[in-house]
Amino acid sequence: MVKDAFSKKDKILKSHSTSIKTRLRVLYCYVIPLLTHASETWIISSEMEKRLKAAEMWFLRHMFRIYWTSHTSNVEVVGRVGCQQNLIRAELGFTNGQNK
């Protein structure tokens, strides 16, 4: 469902003519809310946290066409994009690994 929402905004999210800032805003406005829907009722286990991080990295890698075959680390991807890592954690209301 979330990947479907990503693919619907594919032209904007993968466009090189659109600024990085705009693409990230579209991602965190239209796609991430579907992923974090009703998150205030979730009990976040370490497994769930890993899955959320993986989803965020999947979105960023696809937006900026950084394929797994290039063996680029997540830290490098975040550095190229120029955003904070774990923005989904911020969306869920985490600070220092704790739920608010």
Backbone hydrogen bonds in HBPLUS format (Angstrom, degrees):
<---DONOR---> <-ACCEPTOR-->    atom                        ^
c    i                          cat <-CA-CA->   ^        H-A-AA   ^      H-
h    n   atom  resd res      DA  || num        DHA   H-A  angle D-A-AA Bond
n    s   type  num  typ     dist DA aas  dist angle  dist       angle   num
A0005-ALA N   A0001-MET O   3.13 MM   4  6.45 149.3  2.23 139.2 146.4     1
A0006-PHE N   A0002-VAL O   2.95 MM   4  6.30 151.7  2.03 145.9 154.2     2
A0007-SER N   A0003-LYS O   2.89 MM   4  6.12 156.4  1.94 142.2 148.2     3
A0008-LYS N   A0004-ASP O   2.96 MM   4  6.23 139.6  2.13 142.6 153.3     4
A0009-LYS N   A0005-ALA O   3.32 MM   4  6.59 141.3  2.48 140.1 148.6     5
A0009-LYS N   A0006-PHE O   3.14 MM   3  5.35 131.0  2.39 100.9 113.3     6
A0010-ASP N   A0007-SER O   3.26 MM   3  4.63 159.6  2.30  96.5  98.6     7
A0012-ILE N   A0009-LYS O   3.14 MM   3  5.62 123.8  2.47 111.1 123.8     8
A0013-LEU N   A0009-LYS O   2.93 MM   4  6.07 173.8  1.93 162.9 165.0     9
A0014-LYS N   A0010-ASP O   2.96 MM   4  5.84 152.2  2.04 150.1 154.4    10
A0015-SER N   A0012-ILE O   3.41 MM   3  5.28 153.8  2.48  97.8 105.2    11
A0023-ARG N   A0019-SER O   3.00 MM   4  6.32 162.0  2.03 152.9 158.0    12
A0024-LEU N   A0020-ILE O   2.90 MM   4  6.14 161.1  1.94 155.7 160.2    13
A0025-ARG N   A0021-LYS O   3.01 MM   4  6.21 151.1  2.09 141.4 149.8    14
A0026-VAL N   A0022-THR O   2.94 MM   4  6.22 157.0  2.00 151.9 157.5    15
A0027-LEU N   A0023-ARG O   2.96 MM   4  6.21 160.6  2.00 147.3 152.8    16
A0028-TYR N   A0024-LEU O   2.92 MM   4  6.13 167.2  1.93 152.4 155.0    17
A0029-CYS N   A0025-ARG O   2.86 MM   4  5.83 114.7  2.30 136.2 152.1    18
A0029-CYS N   A0026-VAL O   3.25 MM   3  5.02 145.6  2.38  93.7 103.7    19
A0030-TYR N   A0026-VAL O   2.88 MM   4  5.79 168.4  1.89 154.9 156.7    20
A0031-VAL N   A0027-LEU O   3.03 MM   4  5.16 144.2  2.16 128.0 139.0    21
A0032-ILE N   A0027-LEU O   3.08 MM   5  6.37 164.1  2.10 159.5 163.8    22
A0034-LEU N   A0031-VAL O   3.08 MM   3  5.61 133.8  2.30 112.4 123.7    23
A0035-LEU N   A0032-ILE O   2.93 MM   3  4.96 118.1  2.32  99.2 115.4    24
A0036-THR N   A0032-ILE O   2.92 MM   4  6.17 152.2  1.99 158.4 166.7    25
A0039-SER N   A0036-THR O   3.00 MM   3  5.15 139.7  2.16 143.3 134.4    26
A0041-THR N   A0038-ALA O   3.19 MM   3  5.96 167.0  2.20 119.2 123.3    27
A0042-TRP N   A0039-SER O   3.05 MM   3  5.08 161.6  2.09 106.1 112.0    28
A0049-GLU N   A0045-SER O   2.97 MM   4  6.22 157.6  2.02 150.2 156.6    29
A0050-LYS N   A0046-SER O   3.02 MM   4  6.22 152.5  2.10 141.9 148.6    30
A0051-ARG N   A0047-GLU O   3.06 MM   4  6.35 153.3  2.13 145.2 152.3    31
A0052-LEU N   A0048-MET O   2.94 MM   4  6.22 154.6  2.01 150.2 156.9    32
A0053-LYS N   A0049-GLU O   2.99 MM   4  6.22 160.3  2.03 149.3 154.5    33
A0054-ALA N   A0050-LYS O   2.90 MM   4  6.07 155.9  1.96 144.8 152.0    34
A0055-ALA N   A0051-ARG O   2.90 MM   4  6.12 152.5  1.98 144.4 151.7    35
A0056-GLU N   A0052-LEU O   2.99 MM   4  6.23 161.7  2.02 148.8 153.4    36
A0057-MET N   A0053-LYS O   2.95 MM   4  6.21 161.4  1.99 151.2 156.1    37
A0058-TRP N   A0054-ALA O   2.87 MM   4  6.06 149.7  1.96 144.3 153.2    38
A0059-PHE N   A0055-ALA O   3.00 MM   4  6.30 160.4  2.04 152.8 156.8    39
A0060-LEU N   A0056-GLU O   3.04 MM   4  6.34 165.8  2.06 151.6 155.1    40
A0061-ARG N   A0057-MET O   2.83 MM   4  5.92 166.5  1.85 152.5 156.5    41
A0062-HIS N   A0058-TRP O   2.99 MM   4  6.11 158.8  2.03 147.8 153.5    42
A0063-MET N   A0059-PHE O   2.90 MM   4  6.05 154.6  1.96 149.6 157.2    43
A0064-PHE N   A0060-LEU O   3.08 MM   4  6.21 158.1  2.13 150.1 154.6    44
A0066-ILE N   A0061-ARG O   2.86 MM   5  4.81 161.2  1.90 140.2 145.8    45
A0065-ARG N   A0062-HIS O   3.43 MM   3  4.88 162.6  2.46  92.2  96.9    46
A0070-SER N   A0067-TYR O   3.09 MM   3  5.73 162.5  2.12 116.0 121.4    47
A0071-HIS N   A0068-TRP O   3.08 MM   3  5.51 165.3  2.11 114.5 118.6    48
A0077-VAL N   A0073-SER O   3.03 MM   4  6.38 153.8  2.10 148.2 155.8    49
A0078-VAL N   A0074-ASN O   2.97 MM   4  6.22 165.7  1.99 153.2 155.8    50
A0079-GLY N   A0075-VAL O   2.96 MM   4  6.14 150.3  2.05 140.9 149.8    51
A0080-ARG N   A0076-GLU O   2.89 MM   4  6.15 152.9  1.96 149.1 155.6    52
A0081-VAL N   A0077-VAL O   2.97 MM   4  6.21 158.4  2.02 151.6 157.6    53
A0082-GLY N   A0078-VAL O   2.84 MM   4  5.91 149.3  1.94 143.5 152.3    54
A0089-ARG N   A0086-ASN O   3.09 MM   3  5.28 127.4  2.38  99.1 111.6    55
A0091-GLU N   A0087-LEU O   2.95 MM   4  6.27 150.1  2.05 142.8 151.6    56
A0092-LEU N   A0088-ILE O   2.90 MM   4  6.20 143.0  2.04 146.3 156.1    57
A0094-PHE N   A0089-ARG O   3.01 MM   5  5.41 171.8  2.02 150.5 150.1    58
A0093-GLY N   A0090-ALA O   3.11 MM   3  5.07 147.1  2.22  96.7 106.8    59
A0095-THR N   A0098-GLN O   3.08 MM   3  5.47 155.5  2.14 149.1 155.1    60
A0098-GLN N   A0095-THR O   3.03 MM   3  5.47 163.7  2.05 117.3 122.6    61
